[in-house]
Amino acid sequence: AFYWWLRGLRGEGAAPARRLVDRLDGPPDGLAEEYALALLIATLAGGGERSEVDAASRILWTMARPPRHPFLLYLSGMASGPPSPQDAAALHERAVRDRLLGADPWSRALGRLGTAMVGLLHGRHAQAHADLDGALAGFRALDDRWGMIVTLSTRAEAAYRTGDVASAAAPMAEALELAEQLGSTLDLAELLRTRADGRLAAGDLTGAAEDFRRVRRIAGPAGAPELVAAAYLGLGEIARRDGDPRRARALCERAVAQCPSGWFGADVVRLAALVTLGQLADATGDPATARAYYRQVLTAGVGVWDVPVVAAAADGLAGPLLRDGDPESAARLLGAAAALLAGTGAADAPAGTPTAVELREHLGEAAFATAYARGAGLPRQRALALVDGR
């Protein structure tokens, strides 16, 4: 599995893995770890279901020992995404952490990296930086270039997320050099995608477009359809900013069509493309279509999302109500979005959107909290009706 990943042959590994798991009703005796690995290999090439990812995750979480092949920890994280709030709390318990990671230095470094990624998703940047420093030190001590690539890439992403493009340059350059040394096509595509996203956020549309086109060329042969979709999404966002909504819509629709589903990385790309399509519909005077796209994001049912993507969808729903002079309804709708996200790591996202900030200033903290709570306390079907404008 690690060789396939490193050499950009993810698709080649997926075909025999799919044939294997389709012949089984579950893990054979004594081979639960191997079965989970096969499920993940099959799913990560785009041909699986979320239920298979969940099954592999349950096997990993219920193991009484660290996996014999620690790369399973990474594959599981890639497929499942950040842990649920309940699992995240459990990860802080030393007994659980020791059971999953053991004493293996590579697994320990990977654990610090995973904790850093979760911290970034939830805006805990200081703690994420500390964990990234620990992970990088661990991989450097082992002279593991692949681990260093992933950690340096995450460090660059952390800088991009806070708008510090200058601080992203050094870790990104080192990671790209290491990827070239290893000949790791998949990691090169992921690095270029990260840099493209950072350039886009900084307003460097030309540099971002160049990187996204390179990702599109190399990610497909590497068996990473979600990165191809991410490239189309990025190019679509560039077209939107360039004032070409027709091209932007076509590119984002292609991103949605080509993006696999059922695992975290792909789900984030697809949901982000839906947000951009909603923004395009809003800009062209089609609020009903925009609302439908945002609704898909909030009801995707994939468990835990990238908080900025979910926040953008909630903001897209509530913003028009505020602009139309109905701040109380806007606050209530944000609360309804939170009700739909209950139990996920993004449940608090609607309360932190730009529209929510503006509503607090307009209504006052107490009135905003009251209206928001009215939406957040709705049962799911009534929350859906409110989101649908009914």
Secondary structure, 3 states (H helix, E strand, C coil): CHHHHHCCCHHHHHHHHHHHHHCCCCCCCCCHHHHHHHHHHHHHHHHCCHHHHHHHHHHHHHCCCCCCCCHHHHHHHHHHCCCCHHHHHHHCCHHHHHHHHCCCHHHHHHHHHHHHHHHHHCCCHHHHHHHHHHHHHHHHHHCCHHHHHHHHHHHHHHHHHCCCHHHHHHHHHHHHHHHHHHCCHHHHHHHHHHHHHHHHHCCCHHHHHHHHHHHHHHHCCCCCHHHHHHHHHHHHHHHHHCCCHHHHHHHHHHHHHHCCCCCHHHHHHHHHHHHHHHHHHHHCCCHHHHHHHHHHHHCCCCCCCCHHHHHHHHHHHHHHHHHCCCHHHHHHHHHHHHHHCCCCCCCCHHHHCHHHHHHHHHHCHHHHHHHHHHHHCCCHHHHHHHHCCC
